[in-house]
Amino acid sequence: METQKHLLQTTELVSTDEIIKCIQQTRDRLIDDLLNEPLMMDFVLEHFNTVAMTQVKLDYIKRGLIELKGSHLDLAHYSPLIKQMKETQTTLVNANHRLFLMQLKAEFKKYGFYS
């Protein structure tokens, strides 16, 4: 009984701030990937069935992605993932989670891409 009590006292819970930081880092890495033009074109082809875009549109999208990367995490958007990670007490983020894709697709939709 004493050992169990000791384990409970020394186990640190994962904080919400840590979870948010991990989610933001994952989102920012995904954005960095998309700033690579060949990867961006693969993304556009896969999700919007588009094979080409003008350099102007490409530049606008890059600017939008850079602004998104510099912004705070939308806590309302990511609340289901935050809650899930809090419940499981993990800071491991699944980069393939649908919420990342939803946010990235929303960014592209600002520039006329529709799936």
TORPA-4810 file (N, C-alpha, C, O; in nm, 3 decimals):
<nodes>
NODE_1_0.082_-0.119_0.000_0.000_0.000_0.000_0.086_0.126_0.000_0.057_0.222_-0.071_M
NODE_2_0.191_0.125_0.078_0.279_0.240_0.086_0.348_0.267_-0.048_0.365_0.382_-0.086_E
NODE_3_0.388_0.160_-0.121_0.452_0.175_-0.250_0.356_0.238_-0.350_0.395_0.327_-0.427_T
NODE_4_0.231_0.194_-0.350_0.131_0.249_-0.442_0.110_0.397_-0.413_0.100_0.478_-0.506_Q
NODE_5_0.102_0.434_-0.287_0.085_0.573_-0.250_0.202_0.657_-0.299_0.184_0.768_-0.348_K
NODE_6_0.323_0.603_-0.285_0.442_0.674_-0.330_0.439_0.694_-0.482_0.473_0.802_-0.530_H
NODE_7_0.399_0.593_-0.557_0.391_0.605_-0.702_0.292_0.714_-0.744_0.319_0.789_-0.837_L
NODE_8_0.181_0.721_-0.677_0.082_0.822_-0.709_0.135_0.962_-0.682_0.104_1.056_-0.755_L
NODE_9_0.214_0.976_-0.579_0.267_1.107_-0.545_0.377_1.152_-0.641_0.391_1.272_-0.667_Q
NODE_10_0.455_1.057_-0.694_0.567_1.097_-0.779_0.529_1.101_-0.928_0.606_1.154_-1.009_T
NODE_11_0.416_1.048_-0.964_0.374_1.051_-1.104_0.323_1.190_-1.138_0.231_1.241_-1.074_T
NODE_12_0.384_1.250_-1.237_0.341_1.383_-1.278_0.235_1.371_-1.385_0.246_1.290_-1.477_E
NODE_13_0.133_1.451_-1.373_0.028_1.454_-1.474_0.073_1.544_-1.589_0.144_1.643_-1.568_L
NODE_14_0.031_1.510_-1.707_0.062_1.592_-1.823_-0.027_1.716_-1.818_-0.149_1.705_-1.804_V
NODE_15_0.033_1.831_-1.829_-0.045_1.954_-1.820_-0.109_1.988_-1.954_-0.063_1.945_-2.059_S
NODE_16_-0.215_2.062_-1.947_-0.283_2.107_-2.068_-0.190_2.195_-2.150_-0.192_2.188_-2.273_T
NODE_17_-0.110_2.276_-2.085_-0.014_2.360_-2.157_0.086_2.277_-2.237_0.121_2.311_-2.350_D
NODE_18_0.133_2.166_-2.177_0.225_2.077_-2.248_0.158_2.016_-2.371_0.218_2.006_-2.478_E
NODE_19_0.034_1.975_-2.354_-0.042_1.916_-2.464_-0.060_2.017_-2.576_-0.038_1.985_-2.693_I
NODE_20_-0.099_2.137_-2.541_-0.119_2.242_-2.642_0.011_2.270_-2.715_0.012_2.287_-2.837_I
NODE_21_0.121_2.276_-2.642_0.251_2.301_-2.704_0.286_2.190_-2.803_0.335_2.218_-2.912_K
NODE_22_0.260_2.065_-2.767_0.290_1.951_-2.856_0.202_1.954_-2.981_0.249_1.925_-3.091_C
NODE_23_0.076_1.988_-2.964_-0.014_1.998_-3.079_0.032_2.110_-3.172_0.035_2.093_-3.293_I
NODE_24_0.068_2.224_-3.115_0.113_2.336_-3.197_0.241_2.301_-3.271_0.256_2.336_-3.388_Q
NODE_25_0.333_2.234_-3.205_0.458_2.194_-3.272_0.430_2.100_-3.388_0.493_2.109_-3.493_Q
NODE_26_0.336_2.009_-3.368_0.300_1.915_-3.475_0.236_1.990_-3.591_0.272_1.967_-3.707_T
NODE_27_0.143_2.080_-3.560_0.080_2.160_-3.666_0.184_2.240_-3.742_0.179_2.247_-3.865_R
NODE_28_0.279_2.299_-3.671_0.381_2.381_-3.735_0.473_2.297_-3.823_0.518_2.345_-3.928_D
NODE_29_0.503_2.173_-3.783_0.584_2.084_-3.867_0.509_2.048_-3.995_0.568_2.041_-4.102_R
NODE_30_0.378_2.026_-3.983_0.298_1.996_-4.102_0.297_2.116_-4.197_0.303_2.099_-4.319_L
NODE_31_0.288_2.235_-4.141_0.292_2.356_-4.224_0.428_2.368_-4.292_0.435_2.400_-4.411_I
NODE_32_0.535_2.343_-4.217_0.670_2.348_-4.277_0.679_2.252_-4.395_0.739_2.285_-4.498_D
NODE_33_0.621_2.134_-4.380_0.621_2.037_-4.491_0.551_2.095_-4.612_0.599_2.082_-4.725_D
NODE_34_0.436_2.160_-4.590_0.359_2.215_-4.702_0.427_2.334_-4.768_0.398_2.366_-4.883_L
NODE_35_0.516_2.400_-4.698_0.589_2.512_-4.757_0.691_2.463_-4.861_0.743_2.542_-4.939_L
NODE_36_0.718_2.334_-4.860_0.800_2.272_-4.964_0.709_2.252_-5.085_0.613_2.176_-5.078_N
NODE_37_0.739_2.320_-5.195_0.647_2.323_-5.310_0.606_2.185_-5.363_0.488_2.164_-5.388_E
NODE_38_0.699_2.091_-5.381_0.654_1.960_-5.428_0.556_1.892_-5.331_0.461_1.827_-5.375_P
NODE_39_0.578_1.908_-5.201_0.485_1.849_-5.104_0.351_1.921_-5.106_0.246_1.859_-5.089_L
NODE_40_0.355_2.054_-5.125_0.231_2.129_-5.136_0.151_2.083_-5.258_0.030_2.067_-5.250_M
NODE_41_0.219_2.063_-5.369_0.151_2.019_-5.490_0.092_1.879_-5.472_-0.017_1.851_-5.522_M
NODE_42_0.162_1.792_-5.400_0.108_1.659_-5.370_-0.019_1.672_-5.286_-0.117_1.601_-5.309_D
NODE_43_-0.017_1.762_-5.188_-0.132_1.785_-5.101_-0.251_1.836_-5.182_-0.363_1.789_-5.166_F
NODE_44_-0.226_1.933_-5.270_-0.332_1.992_-5.352_-0.390_1.887_-5.447_-0.511_1.882_-5.469_V
NODE_45_-0.304_1.804_-5.503_-0.352_1.699_-5.592_-0.437_1.598_-5.516_-0.545_1.560_-5.561_L
NODE_46_-0.389_1.556_-5.401_-0.460_1.454_-5.322_-0.594_1.503_-5.268_-0.693_1.430_-5.272_E
NODE_47_-0.598_1.626_-5.219_-0.717_1.673_-5.149_-0.809_1.761_-5.232_-0.926_1.779_-5.197_H
NODE_48_-0.758_1.816_-5.341_-0.840_1.907_-5.421_-0.841_1.870_-5.569_-0.901_1.940_-5.651_F
NODE_49_-0.776_1.760_-5.602_-0.773_1.711_-5.740_-0.727_1.819_-5.838_-0.783_1.834_-5.947_N
NODE_50_-0.626_1.893_-5.797_-0.570_2.001_-5.879_-0.424_1.970_-5.906_-0.349_1.934_-5.815_T
NODE_51_-0.383_1.983_-6.032_-0.246_1.947_-6.067_-0.155_2.067_-6.089_-0.033_2.052_-6.096_V
NODE_52_-0.212_2.186_-6.101_-0.129_2.304_-6.126_-0.193_2.427_-6.064_-0.314_2.433_-6.043_A
NODE_53_-0.108_2.524_-6.036_-0.157_2.654_-5.989_-0.058_2.761_-6.029_0.059_2.733_-6.054_M
NODE_54_-0.105_2.882_-6.035_-0.017_2.992_-6.075_0.082_3.023_-5.963_0.060_2.990_-5.847_T
NODE_55_0.190_3.085_-6.001_0.291_3.125_-5.902_0.232_3.225_-5.802_0.267_3.223_-5.684_Q
NODE_56_0.144_3.311_-5.850_0.080_3.409_-5.761_-0.001_3.337_-5.654_0.009_3.370_-5.536_V
NODE_57_-0.082_3.239_-5.695_-0.163_3.165_-5.598_-0.073_3.089_-5.501_-0.101_3.083_-5.381_K
NODE_58_0.033_3.030_-5.552_0.129_2.958_-5.469_0.189_3.051_-5.364_0.203_3.014_-5.248_L
NODE_59_0.225_3.172_-5.406_0.283_3.269_-5.312_0.182_3.311_-5.205_0.218_3.326_-5.088_D
NODE_60_0.056_3.329_-5.245_-0.047_3.365_-5.147_-0.068_3.252_-5.046_-0.081_3.277_-4.926_Y
NODE_61_-0.072_3.131_-5.094_-0.090_3.017_-5.004_0.027_3.007_-4.907_0.007_2.985_-4.788_I
NODE_62_0.147_3.023_-4.958_0.265_3.018_-4.869_0.256_3.126_-4.762_0.283_3.101_-4.645_K
NODE_63_0.216_3.246_-4.804_0.202_3.355_-4.706_0.098_3.320_-4.601_0.119_3.343_-4.482_R
NODE_64_-0.015_3.264_-4.645_-0.120_3.224_-4.552_-0.073_3.116_-4.456_-0.106_3.119_-4.337_G
NODE_65_0.004_3.020_-4.507_0.056_2.913_-4.420_0.155_2.969_-4.318_0.156_2.927_-4.203_L
NODE_66_0.237_3.061_-4.362_0.333_3.123_-4.269_0.259_3.200_-4.160_0.298_3.196_-4.043_I
NODE_67_0.153_3.271_-4.198_0.072_3.342_-4.098_0.005_3.244_-4.002_-0.001_3.268_-3.882_E
NODE_68_-0.045_3.134_-4.056_-0.107_3.032_-3.970_-0.005_2.976_-3.873_-0.035_2.957_-3.755_L
NODE_69_0.114_2.950_-3.921_0.219_2.897_-3.834_0.252_2.994_-3.721_0.281_2.953_-3.609_K
NODE_70_0.248_3.123_-3.751_0.279_3.224_-3.650_0.165_3.252_-3.554_0.181_3.328_-3.459_G
NODE_71_0.049_3.193_-3.579_-0.067_3.220_-3.494_-0.076_3.121_-3.378_-0.013_3.015_-3.378_S
NODE_72_-0.155_3.161_-3.280_-0.181_3.071_-3.168_-0.272_2.957_-3.214_-0.347_2.971_-3.311_H
NODE_73_-0.263_2.849_-3.145_-0.346_2.733_-3.175_-0.492_2.766_-3.147_-0.524_2.826_-3.044_L
NODE_74_-0.580_2.728_-3.237_-0.724_2.747_-3.219_-0.772_2.641_-3.120_-0.797_2.526_-3.158_D
NODE_75_-0.783_2.679_-2.993_-0.816_2.583_-2.888_-0.955_2.522_-2.905_-0.976_2.406_-2.870_L
NODE_76_-1.048_2.599_-2.958_-1.183_2.545_-2.980_-1.177_2.435_-3.086_-1.240_2.331_-3.071_A
NODE_77_-1.102_2.459_-3.193_-1.089_2.361_-3.300_-1.023_2.232_-3.251_-1.066_2.122_-3.284_H
NODE_78_-0.918_2.247_-3.171_-0.840_2.132_-3.126_-0.887_2.074_-2.993_-0.824_1.983_-2.940_Y
NODE_79_-0.997_2.125_-2.938_-1.042_2.078_-2.806_-1.066_1.927_-2.799_-1.033_1.867_-2.696_S
NODE_80_-1.122_1.862_-2.902_-1.137_1.715_-2.890_-1.003_1.643_-2.876_-0.992_1.547_-2.800_P
NODE_81_-0.902_1.689_-2.948_-0.769_1.627_-2.938_-0.705_1.658_-2.803_-0.644_1.570_-2.743_L
NODE_82_-0.720_1.780_-2.757_-0.666_1.817_-2.626_-0.730_1.730_-2.518_-0.662_1.678_-2.430_I
NODE_83_-0.862_1.715_-2.526_-0.934_1.635_-2.427_-0.888_1.489_-2.432_-0.866_1.427_-2.328_K
NODE_84_-0.874_1.435_-2.551_-0.831_1.297_-2.567_-0.691_1.276_-2.508_-0.666_1.178_-2.438_Q
NODE_85_-0.601_1.369_-2.538_-0.465_1.357_-2.486_-0.461_1.375_-2.335_-0.383_1.309_-2.266_M
NODE_86_-0.544_1.462_-2.283_-0.552_1.482_-2.138_-0.602_1.356_-2.069_-0.549_1.315_-1.965_K
NODE_87_-0.705_1.294_-2.127_-0.761_1.171_-2.069_-0.661_1.057_-2.069_-0.658_0.977_-1.976_E
NODE_88_-0.580_1.048_-2.174_-0.483_0.940_-2.184_-0.347_0.978_-2.126_-0.254_0.897_-2.123_T
NODE_89_-0.336_1.103_-2.080_-0.213_1.153_-2.020_-0.092_1.131_-2.110_0.007_1.069_-2.070_Q
NODE_90_-0.102_1.181_-2.233_0.007_1.166_-2.328_0.039_1.299_-2.396_-0.046_1.387_-2.408_T
NODE_91_0.163_1.310_-2.438_0.202_1.426_-2.519_0.237_1.380_-2.661_0.287_1.458_-2.742_T
NODE_92_0.211_1.252_-2.690_0.235_1.201_-2.824_0.118_1.241_-2.913_0.003_1.208_-2.885_L
NODE_93_0.148_1.313_-3.020_0.045_1.366_-3.109_0.046_1.287_-3.239_0.151_1.264_-3.299_V
NODE_94_-0.071_1.246_-3.282_-0.087_1.179_-3.411_-0.097_1.286_-3.519_-0.199_1.355_-3.529_N
NODE_95_0.008_1.300_-3.599_0.011_1.404_-3.703_-0.094_1.378_-3.811_-0.123_1.467_-3.890_A
NODE_96_-0.151_1.260_-3.814_-0.254_1.228_-3.912_-0.395_1.251_-3.858_-0.493_1.215_-3.922_N
NODE_97_-0.405_1.311_-3.741_-0.537_1.337_-3.683_-0.617_1.426_-3.777_-0.562_1.519_-3.836_H
NODE_98_-0.744_1.399_-3.789_-0.832_1.469_-3.883_-0.837_1.620_-3.858_-0.860_1.696_-3.952_R
NODE_99_-0.816_1.665_-3.735_-0.823_1.808_-3.706_-0.712_1.887_-3.775_-0.734_2.001_-3.815_L
NODE_100_-0.594_1.826_-3.790_-0.487_1.894_-3.863_-0.526_1.910_-4.010_-0.512_2.018_-4.068_F
NODE_101_-0.575_1.802_-4.068_-0.616_1.806_-4.208_-0.728_1.908_-4.229_-0.727_1.982_-4.327_L
NODE_102_-0.823_1.911_-4.138_-0.934_2.006_-4.149_-0.883_2.149_-4.149_-0.928_2.231_-4.230_M
NODE_103_-0.789_2.181_-4.060_-0.738_2.317_-4.053_-0.656_2.352_-4.177_-0.667_2.464_-4.229_Q
NODE_104_-0.576_2.260_-4.224_-0.496_2.287_-4.343_-0.583_2.302_-4.467_-0.560_2.390_-4.549_L
NODE_105_-0.683_2.216_-4.480_-0.774_2.228_-4.594_-0.850_2.361_-4.589_-0.874_2.423_-4.693_K
NODE_106_-0.888_2.405_-4.470_-0.958_2.533_-4.456_-0.868_2.648_-4.503_-0.916_2.745_-4.561_A
NODE_107_-0.741_2.637_-4.478_-0.647_2.740_-4.523_-0.643_2.745_-4.676_-0.642_2.853_-4.735_E
NODE_108_-0.640_2.629_-4.740_-0.638_2.625_-4.886_-0.770_2.672_-4.946_-0.772_2.731_-5.054_F
NODE_109_-0.879_2.646_-4.877_-1.010_2.688_-4.928_-1.022_2.840_-4.934_-1.100_2.893_-5.013_K
NODE_110_-0.946_2.909_-4.852_-0.945_3.056_-4.857_-0.898_3.106_-4.994_-0.929_3.218_-5.034_K
NODE_111_-0.824_3.022_-5.064_-0.766_3.060_-5.193_-0.833_2.989_-5.309_-0.774_2.975_-5.417_Y
NODE_112_-0.957_2.945_-5.288_-1.037_2.892_-5.397_-1.026_2.743_-5.423_-1.073_2.696_-5.527_G
NODE_113_-0.967_2.668_-5.334_-0.960_2.523_-5.351_-1.080_2.460_-5.280_-1.110_2.492_-5.165_F
NODE_114_-1.146_2.370_-5.350_-1.262_2.301_-5.291_-1.252_2.154_-5.321_-1.215_2.113_-5.431_Y
NODE_115_-1.285_2.074_-5.220_-1.278_1.928_-5.238_-1.410_1.869_-5.277_-1.421_1.748_-5.296_S
</nodes>
